Amino acid sequence: MPAANRPLNVLVWGENRHEQIEEHVRAIYPDGMHGAIRAGIEEHLGETATVRTATLDEPEHGLTEEVLARTDVLTWWGHAAHGEVDDAVVERVHRRVLEGMGLVVLHSGHWSKIFVKLMGTTCTLRWRSEHDRELVWTVNPTHPITRGVPSPIEIPEQEMYGEQFDIPVPDELIFISSFSGGEVFRSGCTFRRGNGKIFYFSPGDQDFPVYHHPHVRRVIANGVEWAAPARPEQALPTLLRYETGDFFTGRGYQGALDAEHRGGQA
């Protein structure tokens, strides 16, 4: 977990392509979707968080080793250019999540390379973009991510996401959404991978002002707070060998053949 005497370090990552090439998107999000998401987190977490942004077109997508090393929670929004995200950067982010960095994946980030890699499935779904009304129903009202939001959250205009959503069974199902066509969707889910916590939250399309919605902003801020690292020191889980009778001290282990060549000492 972050040190008690410092704010949570949050990095809001956005693809930032629609805002550059589509006038109606730029009109909704003059500071970019990443700017609106950042503002919502700052609005709710205040001085308890330091929030920065990074975008796809920055060197190394703004996700250098140094930047990620000081990031407690990363939020991710992508849509039109998933394939342009460098595989080396995806590996870097993946390792940091396993080490303990929190990850909040938003809307069409379901098909990002990093989310697909972490889930191990196709992460495909049913969708329709026709100005649908979305109702976001809380199904786990005791979860901290639901703090301060009504059930349902009503979003007047939104892209429809529907089942089947090809993800593993979530560790926790927080929200289910319903739409005007009768579709339903697991719109708020948590997962744990390695030492890291992941929150997926679906509301938020470039064509609609969803990231200005006060309750959506509150959920994202709650999700960031929940996903904060749970351990003071972030590190990959490691394989250690424990000898019989020695319950407290594990030794690094490379494999059986390696142990035999070193006289049986792992």
ZIHUCOR-V796029 format. One record per pair of residues at least 24 apart in sequence whose ideal C-beta (glycine too) atoms are under 8 Angstrom apart, sorted by the first residue. I is the first residue (numbers start at 0). GAP is how many residues later the second one is. D is the distance in Angstrom with one decimal. If there is no record, write none. Layout:
i->{I/I}
gap->{GAP/GAP}
d->{D/D}
//
This chain:
i->{0/0/0/0/0/1/1/1/2/6/6/6/6/7/7/7/7/7/7/7/7/7/8/8/8/8/8/8/8/9/9/9/9/9/9/9/9/9/9/9/9/10/10/10/10/10/10/10/10/10/10/10/10/11/11/11/11/11/11/11/11/12/12/12/12/12/12/12/12/12/12/13/13/13/13/13/13/14/14/14/14/14/14/14/15/15/15/16/16/16/16/17/17/17/18/21/23/24/24/27/27/27/27/27/28/28/28/32/32/32/32/33/35/35/36/36/36/36/36/36/38/39/39/39/39/39/39/40/40/40/40/40/42/42/43/43/43/43/44/44/44/47/48/48/55/55/55/59/59/60/60/60/62/62/62/64/67/67/67/67/68/70/70/71/71/71/71/72/72/72/72/72/72/72/73/73/73/73/74/74/74/74/74/74/75/75/75/75/75/75/75/75/76/76/76/76/76/77/77/77/77/78/78/78/78/81/81/81/84/84/84/86/89/89/93/94/95/95/96/96/96/96/97/97/97/97/97/97/98/98/98/98/98/98/99/99/99/99/99/99/99/99/100/100/100/101/101/101/101/101/101/101/101/101/102/102/102/102/102/103/103/103/103/103/103/103/103/104/104/104/104/105/105/105/105/105/106/106/106/106/106/106/106/107/108/109/109/109/109/114/117/117/117/118/118/118/119/120/120/120/121/122/122/122/123/123/123/124/124/124/124/124/124/124/125/125/125/125/125/125/126/126/126/126/127/127/127/127/128/128/128/128/129/130/130/130/131/131/131/131/131/131/131/132/132/132/132/133/133/133/133/133/133/133/134/134/134/135/135/135/135/135/135/135/136/136/136/136/137/137/138/138/138/138/139/139/139/142/142/143/143/143/144/144/144/144/144/144/144/144/145/145/145/145/146/146/147/147/148/148/148/148/149/151/152/152/152/152/152/154/154/154/154/154/156/156/156/157/157/157/157/158/158/158/159/160/160/160/166/173/174/174/176/176/187/189/193/193/194/194/194/194/194/194/194/195/195/196/196/196/196/197/198/198/198/240}
gap->{227/228/229/230/231/70/226/227/229/40/41/42/43/37/40/41/42/64/65/216/217/220/40/41/43/61/62/63/64/31/35/39/40/41/42/61/62/63/64/65/214/40/41/42/43/51/52/56/57/60/62/63/64/25/26/29/39/40/41/42/63/40/41/42/48/49/50/61/62/63/64/39/40/41/42/63/64/40/41/62/63/64/65/66/39/40/41/39/62/63/64/61/62/188/187/184/183/181/182/178/179/180/181/184/177/180/182/44/171/173/178/43/175/176/38/40/69/174/180/183/178/171/176/177/178/180/181/34/176/179/180/183/174/178/173/174/177/178/176/179/180/177/175/176/25/28/29/26/29/24/25/28/26/29/30/27/24/25/28/33/27/25/30/29/30/156/157/28/29/30/31/151/154/155/27/28/29/30/28/29/30/31/145/149/27/28/29/30/33/36/38/39/29/30/31/32/127/30/31/33/34/28/29/30/127/29/30/31/27/28/29/26/24/27/24/141/100/138/96/97/99/101/95/96/97/98/138/139/95/96/97/135/136/137/94/95/96/129/130/131/134/135/95/128/133/94/95/96/97/122/124/125/126/127/93/94/95/96/124/94/95/96/97/116/119/120/123/93/94/95/96/94/95/96/98/114/52/94/95/96/97/98/103/97/91/55/57/90/92/85/73/75/80/48/49/72/48/45/46/47/44/42/43/44/40/41/42/36/37/38/39/40/41/60/34/35/36/37/38/57/32/33/34/35/31/32/34/53/30/31/76/78/30/26/27/77/25/26/27/28/47/48/49/24/25/46/47/24/26/43/44/45/53/69/42/43/44/39/40/41/51/52/67/79/38/39/40/41/36/37/34/35/36/37/32/33/34/29/31/78/81/82/29/43/45/54/74/77/78/81/28/29/73/76/71/75/70/74/66/69/70/73/65/26/50/60/62/63/66/48/53/55/58/61/51/52/53/45/47/50/52/46/48/49/25/24/26/41/33/25/26/44/25/26/31/36/42/43/34/35/36/39/40/41/42/31/33/29/30/31/33/29/24/27/28/25}
d->{6.1/5.4/5.9/6.7/5.9/5.3/6.3/6.8/7.5/6.5/5.7/5.2/4.6/7.0/6.2/4.4/7.2/5.1/6.5/7.3/7.3/5.6/7.7/5.5/7.8/5.6/5.5/4.6/7.6/6.0/7.7/5.2/6.9/4.6/7.2/7.4/6.7/5.0/7.8/7.1/5.6/7.9/5.4/7.3/5.9/7.9/8.0/6.8/7.9/4.6/7.5/5.0/7.3/5.1/4.6/7.0/6.3/7.1/4.8/7.5/4.9/7.5/5.1/7.3/7.4/6.9/6.9/6.1/6.4/5.2/7.0/6.7/7.8/5.5/7.6/5.0/7.8/7.1/4.9/6.4/4.3/6.0/6.6/5.5/4.0/6.1/6.9/6.8/7.6/5.1/5.5/6.9/6.5/4.3/7.7/7.4/7.2/4.9/6.9/7.8/7.8/7.3/5.0/7.8/7.6/7.8/7.1/5.8/7.5/6.5/5.8/6.8/4.0/6.1/6.2/6.9/7.3/5.5/8.0/6.4/7.8/6.6/7.5/3.0/7.7/5.8/6.1/7.7/7.7/6.4/4.9/5.7/6.4/7.3/6.7/5.8/3.6/7.6/5.4/6.9/6.5/8.0/7.2/8.0/6.0/6.4/7.0/7.3/6.0/6.4/6.7/5.3/5.1/6.5/6.2/6.6/6.2/6.7/4.9/7.0/7.8/7.3/6.0/6.6/6.4/5.6/5.6/6.9/3.8/7.3/6.5/4.9/5.0/5.9/6.2/7.1/5.4/7.3/7.8/4.3/7.8/6.3/7.1/6.7/6.7/7.1/5.0/6.5/4.6/5.9/6.5/7.3/4.7/6.4/7.4/5.5/7.0/6.6/5.3/7.8/4.8/7.6/4.1/7.9/6.6/5.7/5.4/6.1/7.0/5.3/7.7/7.2/5.3/6.3/6.7/7.0/7.6/7.7/5.8/6.6/3.9/7.0/6.1/3.1/6.5/6.0/5.5/7.1/6.8/6.0/6.9/4.4/5.6/5.4/7.4/3.9/5.3/4.3/7.0/5.6/3.6/7.3/5.6/6.5/6.6/6.3/5.2/7.5/7.7/7.1/7.7/2.8/5.6/6.4/6.5/7.6/4.8/7.5/6.6/7.7/4.9/7.9/6.9/6.6/4.9/5.8/5.8/6.7/7.3/4.8/7.6/7.9/5.8/7.7/5.2/7.2/7.9/7.8/5.6/6.7/4.0/6.0/8.0/7.5/7.8/7.6/7.8/6.7/7.3/7.2/7.2/5.3/6.4/5.3/5.9/7.4/6.9/4.9/5.8/6.3/4.7/7.6/5.9/5.9/7.8/7.8/5.0/5.5/6.6/7.3/7.0/4.5/7.1/7.3/7.8/7.2/3.8/6.6/7.0/6.7/6.3/6.1/5.5/7.0/7.2/4.2/7.7/6.9/4.5/7.3/7.1/6.6/7.1/4.8/8.0/7.6/7.4/5.7/7.0/4.5/4.8/4.9/7.0/7.3/7.2/7.1/5.3/4.1/7.5/5.2/7.5/5.9/7.9/6.4/6.5/5.0/7.9/5.1/7.9/5.1/5.8/7.3/6.3/8.0/6.4/5.1/7.0/6.8/7.2/6.1/5.8/6.8/6.6/5.5/6.2/6.5/5.0/6.5/5.3/6.3/7.3/5.4/5.4/6.9/7.6/6.7/6.4/4.5/5.3/5.3/6.4/7.8/7.7/7.3/7.9/5.6/5.3/7.3/4.7/5.4/5.8/7.8/6.6/8.0/7.7/7.6/4.5/6.9/7.5/5.8/7.8/6.0/6.1/7.1/4.5/7.8/8.0/6.2/6.1/5.6/6.0/4.1/7.0/7.2/7.9/4.6/7.0/5.2/7.6/8.0/7.5/7.8/6.7/7.4/7.2/7.6/6.6/5.6/7.6/7.3/6.1/6.7/7.3/7.6/6.3/8.0/7.7/6.9/4.6/8.0/7.1/7.0/4.1/6.4/5.4/4.1}
//
